[in-house]
Amino acid sequence: MQVLVIGSGYVGLVAAACFAEAGHRVLGVDVDPRKIEALREGRSPIYEPGLDDLLTRHLASGSLRFGTDLKEGIALADAAFICVGTPQSEDGSADMKYVLAVAGELGEAMALRAPDAPPLVVVDKSTVPVGTAARVHAEIAARTSRAFEVVSNPEFLREGSALEDFLEPDRVVVGCRSDHAERVMKALYQPFLDRSGGVWFRMDPPSAELTKYAANAMLALRISFINEIANLAESVGADIDHVKAAIGADHRIGPAFLNPGPGFGGSCFPKDLQALLKVGREQGHPLMTLATTVEANRHQKQVLLRKVKEHFKVKPGVPAPLKGRRFALWGLAFKAHTDDIRESMALELIDGLLNLGAEVVAHDFAAMEAVKARIGSRIRYAATPLEACEGADALLIATEWPQYRQADLAAVGKVMKARKLFDGRNLFRPEAMEAGGWIYHSLGRRAVEGL
Ligand SMILES: NC(=O)c1ccc[n+]([C@@H]2O[C@H](COP(=O)([O-])OP(=O)(O)OC[C@H]3O[C@@H](n4cnc5c(N)ncnc54)[C@H](O)[C@@H]3O)[C@@H](O)[C@H]2O)c1
């Protein structure tokens, strides 16, 4: 198959590389010429484990190319994937300007296809509100009489394990109206389903569009739920590790997504929830559970700062109450194994600490460049986790990089001013921290306050 992938961000790049891996011929397109230049040289503009290797191999074999103009690939394409961003608009809805602009470009470029070419399968892979397939169809149809069909094929990959998710999917969802479109999509995805034994779902486009939002909303809801139970566990003297293990053993519930954390962030959940809430309001079906999920998350994103303020006895109204205090911060990305800092809780934490007059020295395994570009020298950056802790009054953990779990805490404690750890990811057990002489605050377990 010949595939055009429009948008070379987290989703587009992974899709392009994986389709090339499956033996298809792929042209990846982006409007950002610097991205394309880097990609042509085999440098990935994003951090995603395994991606560099796939890019290098398939650039070398010639099955993967990159360019800035979708016209280069449209004549022979069997399918054109729209993978551009759908950020949040001011009113909460998904901003469709990039998707519709691509639809317009595709409509114009359709003239380059032979009149008897098979219908082009235009695929909405970006996360888009219900009804978008119809809007994209109208944009293209206004500009061409060549044959095409718009298909909804939402993406479920997780940053950090995106290649694995794409190459071995649990399921592939395809919202289409014709057998031709289904045949093309199956030819593209069958190698992945063969590997994973995943399920093929054919449905109508609106159902596919709603499936994506419903999946993200359900996952966000589980996170906010367990965070609230963890907060309650602390107050009543329960241990969330016991509670989550026991409820997760119920097959109706399952163990996934039951880890308490410092509030969800990232490029998807926050904006997708807002977009779904907006649709619900517009349709006269306000989604009350989701409104509460968003509210609970807003509260949770302050959880580490609240614990720090309480411990350091910060009183309201006192200017710069943490002046002279230095905080080491481990983790800047919104989760481990990515350099993505969109809606990262670490950024809110940094703001909160700086507003209280504190100094912050941060470390991350992939996201430091992104944070430097965003906030520059408002904080200091350390080359290693240990260096971040030198002279610190406390260590805060915001991202669950596995290397932090394996850190030599005895060595860390030696370079700090005081052995105090506020753990937003529950990487350690309170008993072990107590034995090591730490003051240790985590989520949903007893606090170790020291002597
Ligand atoms: N990131 C994720 O984990 C994830 C997972 C599932 C679904 N999604 C959805 O996929 C979509 C893309 O997300 P992303 O994280 O890859 O975004 P991104 O911001 O990383 O990438 C989007 C890319 O599209 C490019 N672009 C914009 N307009 C263009 C145009 N007219 N022609 C060509 N390229 C253009 C941008 O330059 C950018 O490189 C969003 O709708 C998102 O909600 C993302």
Ligand as a Chemical Component Dictionary entry (heavy atoms), coordinates in Angstrom:
data_LIG
# 
_chem_comp.id                   LIG 
_chem_comp.type                 NON-POLYMER 
_chem_comp.pdbx_formal_charge   0 
_chem_comp.three_letter_code    LIG 
# 
loop_
_chem_comp_atom.comp_id 
_chem_comp_atom.atom_id 
_chem_comp_atom.alt_atom_id 
_chem_comp_atom.type_symbol 
_chem_comp_atom.charge 
_chem_comp_atom.model_Cartn_x 
_chem_comp_atom.model_Cartn_y 
_chem_comp_atom.model_Cartn_z 
_chem_comp_atom.pdbx_ordinal 
LIG N1  N1  N 0  0.127  12.241 21.606 1  
LIG C1  C1  C 0  -0.617 11.197 21.932 2  
LIG O1  O1  O 0  -0.298 10.401 22.804 3  
LIG C2  C2  C 0  -1.914 10.936 21.185 4  
LIG C3  C3  C 0  -2.535 9.681  21.315 5  
LIG C4  C4  C 0  -3.716 9.458  20.619 6  
LIG C5  C5  C 0  -4.277 10.451 19.843 7  
LIG N2  N2  N 1  -3.663 11.675 19.752 8  
LIG C6  C6  C 0  -4.286 12.699 18.908 9  
LIG O2  O2  O 0  -3.558 12.747 17.687 10 
LIG C7  C7  C 0  -3.504 14.100 17.189 11 
LIG C8  C8  C 0  -2.065 14.521 16.992 12 
LIG O3  O3  O 0  -1.424 14.523 18.260 13 
LIG P1  P1  P 0  0.160  14.653 18.409 14 
LIG O4  O4  O 0  0.464  14.477 19.847 15 
LIG O5  O5  O -1 0.819  13.801 17.397 16 
LIG O6  O6  O 0  0.353  16.195 17.997 17 
LIG P2  P2  P 0  1.711  16.964 17.687 18 
LIG O7  O7  O 0  1.451  18.377 18.052 19 
LIG O8  O8  O 0  2.858  16.228 18.281 20 
LIG O9  O9  O 0  1.865  16.826 16.102 21 
LIG C9  C9  C 0  1.040  17.461 15.164 22 
LIG C10 C10 C 0  1.883  17.786 13.935 23 
LIG O10 O10 O 0  1.050  18.250 12.885 24 
LIG C11 C11 C 0  1.769  19.238 12.145 25 
LIG N3  N3  N 0  0.837  19.991 11.303 26 
LIG C12 C12 C 0  -0.045 20.971 11.648 27 
LIG N4  N4  N 0  -0.715 21.406 10.549 28 
LIG C13 C13 C 0  -0.264 20.694 9.508  29 
LIG C14 C14 C 0  -0.569 20.684 8.105  30 
LIG N5  N5  N 0  -1.477 21.492 7.576  31 
LIG N6  N6  N 0  0.099  19.814 7.325  32 
LIG C15 C15 C 0  1.040  18.990 7.825  33 
LIG N7  N7  N 0  1.373  18.962 9.138  34 
LIG C16 C16 C 0  0.729  19.802 9.968  35 
LIG C17 C17 C 0  2.473  20.024 13.224 36 
LIG O11 O11 O 0  3.552  20.775 12.720 37 
LIG C18 C18 C 0  2.906  18.908 14.178 38 
LIG O12 O12 O 0  4.212  18.434 13.855 39 
LIG C19 C19 C 0  -4.273 14.938 18.192 40 
LIG O13 O13 O 0  -5.618 15.024 17.777 41 
LIG C20 C20 C 0  -4.197 14.110 19.468 42 
LIG O14 O14 O 0  -5.276 14.357 20.346 43 
LIG C21 C21 C 0  -2.486 11.928 20.396 44 
# 
loop_
_chem_comp_bond.comp_id 
_chem_comp_bond.atom_id_1 
_chem_comp_bond.atom_id_2 
_chem_comp_bond.value_order 
_chem_comp_bond.pdbx_ordinal 
LIG N1  C1  SING 1  
LIG C1  O1  DOUB 2  
LIG C1  C2  SING 3  
LIG C2  C3  SING 4  
LIG C2  C21 DOUB 5  
LIG C3  C4  DOUB 6  
LIG C4  C5  SING 7  
LIG C5  N2  DOUB 8  
LIG N2  C6  SING 9  
LIG N2  C21 SING 10 
LIG C6  O2  SING 11 
LIG C6  C20 SING 12 
LIG O2  C7  SING 13 
LIG C7  C8  SING 14 
LIG C7  C19 SING 15 
LIG C8  O3  SING 16 
LIG O3  P1  SING 17 
LIG P1  O4  DOUB 18 
LIG P1  O5  SING 19 
LIG P1  O6  SING 20 
LIG O6  P2  SING 21 
LIG P2  O7  DOUB 22 
LIG P2  O8  SING 23 
LIG P2  O9  SING 24 
LIG O9  C9  SING 25 
LIG C9  C10 SING 26 
LIG C10 O10 SING 27 
LIG C10 C18 SING 28 
LIG O10 C11 SING 29 
LIG C11 N3  SING 30 
LIG C11 C17 SING 31 
LIG N3  C12 SING 32 
LIG N3  C16 SING 33 
LIG C12 N4  DOUB 34 
LIG N4  C13 SING 35 
LIG C13 C14 SING 36 
LIG C13 C16 DOUB 37 
LIG C14 N5  SING 38 
LIG C14 N6  DOUB 39 
LIG N6  C15 SING 40 
LIG C15 N7  DOUB 41 
LIG N7  C16 SING 42 
LIG C17 O11 SING 43 
LIG C17 C18 SING 44 
LIG C18 O12 SING 45 
LIG C19 O13 SING 46 
LIG C19 C20 SING 47 
LIG C20 O14 SING 48 
# 
